[in-house]
Amino acid sequence: MLRLGEQETTMAGFDYTLVQKWFGRARFQLLDLMRGTQSLTLLKELEAVQFESQEVIRFRQKKMLEAYLDSMRDVPYYKKHKSITEFPVIDKKFINENRESLLNRSYGGKIFRKKTGGSTGEPFVYVTGVKSQSYLWAGILLSWRTAGYHLGEPVAILAGSSLFTSGIKQNIYYGIMNARLFSAFEMSAKRLDTYAREIARGKYRLLYGYASAVQELAEYLLSRPDRPTFSLRGIVTTAENLTPGMRETIERAFGVPCFSQYGCHDAGISAYECEQRKGFHLITDRCYPEVLEDRRLVSTDISNEALFLPRYDTGDLITMSDEPCACGRGFPLIAAVIGRSNDVISDQAGNTVHSEFFTHLFREVQAITAFQVAYDGRTLVVNLHTRDTDTDWSPYKERIQKSLAVERIDFIQNQPFMKSANAKHKFVLKLPEIGLYYETDDCTAKEKSDKDENPHQA
């Protein structure tokens, strides 16, 4: 059987790889036609401009920003401001209260309605235009291409409701894309075994999904002596931080490179890891990013022609790299996505630590593959997924005690993680009572309840 990427000429004289490439592009051309987007056109542009110099990329972004600001002249709220640096930073609450006044009344193209689950506690509904929606998919495809994917090849998607939606129309789209959805809401041992065998049997070339879900599948595979043989070229994780331990576990289980992708569609953020995997290349043809003093990422989606959202607070904390990437790409490099600005623990004495504190605390322990910290104001529980159950955690407990004044700190190992309603993994959980954590000995039941209350949403 001919493998993808091999060169072979048929009796008719056609190169198989070229024919396959043509059919792959045809799939996405059909998708663009059905959705009214231009993802393939933008993908081709991004693949070319990503290797331009930083100066050329910055100059083009400046021109795009100027054009965006010119189009906002009729928005009453921003008429009094002369430059973007004078604009106030806005958030979900502000947009929810002022959505009508931020709409671009002169935009006559297709509108895409979006809804987020409100991970910051503020549910959010917004709209985008054709260009922004096209950039969304172009950015995703660019990250897949970097992982070795070719257009039209079979893709396995392991995620929850924040990454994919359900419905007849969406199922048709995924079918044309040659993508198969595997639910991160259902991760029992039996289900993981089914997922693994179906991904192997389907000869999927790319696995895309939540970092925690892919890592959970990887841990299951490593525990089995009879794991199947996969046809994957690469893996791309998204929606959650991929820690070094998680990446190592995933690559050991599947035997292919694991890349991470970072995105925030409402802010126009699309960023992807290259072959170096030392940060995220931020696609600045789509957005104008700013990093505030407290490391919060603020972004203006200069591609959203339907709704003006200048200087939108993503709620994410990041650090930018001062050095260009060795790969030669000119897009600026995000050195690290630290986490959400609300992923902090505060004690009664006023001391605070971010989830990054625990990431750094455990990053050198190779046996730890993932962690979760639960806190109720008095008691703190650290749940470690680790291959070494005999480790003495007292030095780590002492280090936490030096930073936080809490009545009790407990370490538990290899217990099920609690997940949010869309099946994402949270590194830090703030609970009314820590007992809610201890009593959750069956995450599958909780996830089913969450899913029933929060069905897949767009």
N, C-alpha and C positions, 0 to 999 in steps of 0.2 A: 504494500500500500504506500502511495506517495505521501511523504510528510510535507507539511507546510514549509515553504522556504527552499525546498530542493528544486534543482533545475532539471526539467525533463521535457522533451519534445514529443508531442503526440504524432500519430500517423498523418494527421491533417497538417502537420507542420507548425502548430501553434505552441508557444511556450506556456506550460501549465501555470507557472507562477504569475505571468502577466494576465492570463485569463482570470485566475483567482483574484488578483488585485483589482481587475475591472469589476468583477461581481461584488467585491467588498465595497468599493466606492459606490456602486449602484445602489446598494442597500441604504447607505447614508444619504445619498442624493434623494432617494424616495422618502426617507424620514424628513429631510429638510422640506421637501415639497408638501408633505402631509402636515407638518407643524408650522409651515410658513417661516422657517428659519434659514440661516445661511452658515451653518456650523462648518461645513466642509470648506467653504471659501475662506473663513477665518482661520481654520486649522492650517490650511496651506500657507497663509500669510504668517502665522505665528511660527511655523516650522522654519520659515526663511528669516524672519526678523530677529529670532531669539539669539542669533549669533552676530548680530550687529554690535557695534561698539556702544558702551554706556552713554557716550556723548550723543550719538545719533538717536538712541532710544529716549533719552531725556528730552531732546529737542522736539521729537515727535509728540511725546506726552504733553509738553508745554503747549503746543499748538492745539492739541485735542482738548486740553483743559480750558484754553481761551475760548474755543468754539462752544464748549459746554456752558461756560459762564455767560456768554453772549445770548444763548438760548434761554437763560433764566431771567432776562431783563424784565419780563412782564409778571414775575412772581412778586406780589406786594411785600412779602416778608423780607426779601433780599434786596429790594430796590435801594435802600439806604446804604448798603455796603459796597465799597469800591473794589475790594479784593477778597479772595477766598480766606485769607488769614484773619479777616475781620468777622467772618461768619462764626456764629456760635456752634459749639459741638452739640449735635442732636442725638437723641436716642429713640428707642421704640415708643416710649410713652409720648414723646413730643410728636412723633409721626402719627401715632394713633389719633391724637387730638387735633392734628392740623393736616390730615391727609388730603382733603379736598383742595386746600390752598396750595399744596405742593404739586398737584397734577399739572402736566404740560398740556394746556388746552389746545395747542396748535399741533400736537402729535395726532396723526391720523392712521397710524399703523395698527397692527394686531396687538392686543393687550394680553399679557400672561399674568393671571392672578396667583399669588404665592401666599403661603401661610406657614409660619414657624410654630413649633410647639411651645415656645415660651420658656426656654431653659433658664432664663434670667428672672422668671416670674412674671413676665409681661408678654402675653400672647400677642402675635404680631401678624397683621395682614398687609400686604403691599402688592404693587404691580410693577412689571417690567415691560419693556418693549422688545421688538424683534432682535435688535442688536445685542442687548444684554443677555437675552436667552440664548442667542447664538454663541456668544462668548462663553457662557456657562458650559455648553457641550464641547466647544472647541478646546477649552482648558482641560476638561476631563479626558478628552481623546488625546491631547498632547501628553498628559501624564501616562496614559496607557501606552502610547507609542514609545515613550522613553523606556518603558518596562519590556519592550520587545513585541508588543501587540501590533497586528496588521488589521486594517479595517475589514470587518465582516467575519473575523474569526470568532469562534464560540467563547463567550465570557460567562463566568459564574459570578453572581452577585450575592454576597452574604451580608445582609443588613436588616434594619428595621424601617419604621415608617418615615424617618427623616430623610432616607436616601431613595426610597422608591414608593410609588403609590400603586393602588390597585384599581381595577376597572377594565372594561372591555377595550377602550381606546388605548390605555397604557399597555395592556397585554399584547395588543397588535404591534405597538411600537417596539416592545422588547423582543417580540418574535422576529420582526424585520431586522432588528439589530443583532440577532443571533445571541441573545442574552437569556440566561435562566436565573430566576430568582430563588434564593434559599433564605428562609426567614430566620433572623436572629432572635425572634421571640421563642423559638422552639429549639432548645439546645441540650436536650437530654442525651444520654449516652447512645440510646437507640437511634435517635434522630441524627446525631453526629456521625454514626456509622453509616447511615443511609446517605447523608450528604457526601461523605468521603468517597463512597463507592460510585455514586452517581456522577460526581465531578471527574473521577477517573474514567468511568465508562463513557462519558460524553466527550472525552478528549478535549476538554476545555483548555484554551491556551493562556487565559488570564483569569486570575481570581481577584475580585474587587470587593471591598467591604469594610465594615467597622473593624478597627484594629483589635478590639477586645474579642470580637466574634471569631475572627480569623485565628487569633492566638489560642482561643479555646478549642477550636477544631485542631490546631496544631498539637496542643497538649494531649488531646485524645489520641491522635495518630501516634505520638511518641510512646504512649502507654500500651499500644497494641503491637504484638509481634508479627502480625500479618497485614500491615498496612498496604494499600493498593499502590500501583504504579501510575503516576500522573503524567500528563502531556503538557503541563504548564511551562510557559516561557518565563513568566514573572508574576508577581503579586503586587497589588497596589492597595494600601489601606488608606482610609479617610475617616472624617467625622470625629476622630479621637486622637489623642497623642499616642504615637508609637514609641515606646521606650526601647533602649538598647536591648534589654532582656527579652522583650516581646519580639523584636526583630530577629534575635538570635534563635529563639524557639521556633518561629515560623520558618526560617530558612533551613533549620535542621530537619524539620518535619517534611517539608515539601521539596527541598533540594534545589530551589531556584531563588534568585535575588528578590528581596522584599523592599518595595519603595513606599514612601508615604506621600500623601497629597493633602494640601490645606486649602480650604475654601470657605468663603462667607458670601453667599450669593447676594444677600440684601445690601452688602457693602461693595459689591463688584470685585471681591477678592478671589483670584484664582492663582494658586501657587503649586509648584510640583518639584519633586526631587529629580535631579539628573543622575548620571552614572556615578558621580562622586559620592552622592548621598550624604552631603555635609551641610544641608540646608535646603530651603525652598526658594526656587526662582519665582519671583512675583511678577505676574504679567501686567506691567504698567501701561500697556496699550489699552487696558480696560479700566484702570482706576488711578486715582491720585492718592497715595497713602501718606499718612503722617504718624509718627510715633511720639506720643507726649512724654513728658518728664517721668511719669509713673509707669512708662512702657506700654500704656494702652495704645492699641492700634485704632486710629481714626482714618476713615477712607471715604473718598468721593467716587461713586460709580459714574464715570464720565461716559459710559456706554448706555446708561438707562435714559432713554429719550421719553419715556412715558411718565416718570415720577422723579422729581428733583430731590435728592437726598445728600446734599453737600455736608461734608465733615460728620459722617455718621460713625458713632461709637460702636465698634464691633463687640466690645466687652472682652476682647482677647488681649493678653499680655504677650509681647514678643520682644526679641532682640534682633537687630539687624547686623549683618556682617560688614566690617569695614574693608574687607579684602574681596577682590573679584574671584569668581569661581575658576578653578583650574580647567574646567570643561570648555571655557571660552565663550559661554553665553553671556550676553550683556544685560539681561534682566537683573535687577538688584536681588540680593540674597538675604532671605530671612534666616538668621543663624539658628533660631529656636522659637517655637511656639510654646510659651510657658504654660498657658492655661487660661481659664476664665478669670476675670478680675474679681468675681465673687466666690472663687474657690479658696476662701481663706478661713482660718480657724482663729477665733479670738477668745481669750480667757477672761475671767472676771477682773484680772489685774490690768487689762488693757494691752497685753502682749498679743501679737498676731503673727501667724506664719501662713504662707501660701502652700498650695499643693506641691509647688516646686521644691520646697524644703524637704519633703519626703522623697521626691524623685532623686534629689542629690544624695540623700541619706542612704538610699538603697541601691544606687546605680552601680556601685562597685561590687555588689554581691551577685555574682554570676548565677547563683542558684535561684534567685528571685526572678520570676517571670512577669509578675504583675502584683499590684497591691490596691487596697482601698482602705481609707481611714474614715471611721464614723465617730461623731462627736455630738454630745447633747448639752454641753456647757459645764459638765462636771467630770464625765467619764469619756475617755478616748480609747477606741478599739482599732488596732492595726491588723487588718486581715491580709496575710501574705500568701501568695501562691508560690510555693518553693519546692524545689526538688530535694532539698536537704532538710529533713524534719528534726535533725539533732542539733541545729545551730543554737548557740546561746545568744538570745536577743537582749540581754541585760545592758550591754553597752549602748545599744540603739535606744533603749528605754531611757537611759540616763541622759542621752543627748536630747531627747524630746523634753525631758523634765527641765533641762536648762533653758529651754525656749518657751515653754508653756507651763503655767501654774494650774494644774488640774488635779483633782482628787484621786483619780485612778487611771492607770494606763495598762491595757491588756493587749497581748499579742496572741492572735489565733492564726492557724495555718490551714490553707487549702479548703476553706469553707466557701460555699457559693457566694458570689458577689450580688449585692442588690443593684438593680438596674433601673434606669428611668423609664418612663412610659413608652418611649420610642426605641427601647432596647439598647441605648447607649450606656457605656461604662462611665461612671463618675469616680474620679480619684478621691474626692472629699464629699462626704455626706453629712449634712447638719440635720439631726433628728430631734424631735420633741423628747423622746426617751430612747436611751441606748438599748433598752430592752427590745425595741422594734427590730434592731439589727440581730441580736442574739436569737430572737424567736424565728427569724427567717431561715429555716433549715431546708426550704424547698423553693428556690427562686422560680422554678417553672410555674408554680401556682400563682405567684405574684405577677409574673410576666403575662400570664393568661388573663388575669384580672385587669391589668393595665391595658392590654390589647382590646379587651371587650369594651372598656370605657373610652379608649382612644383609638378607634379604628384608623387604618392607614389614611393619611391626609396628604393633600398636595403641598 
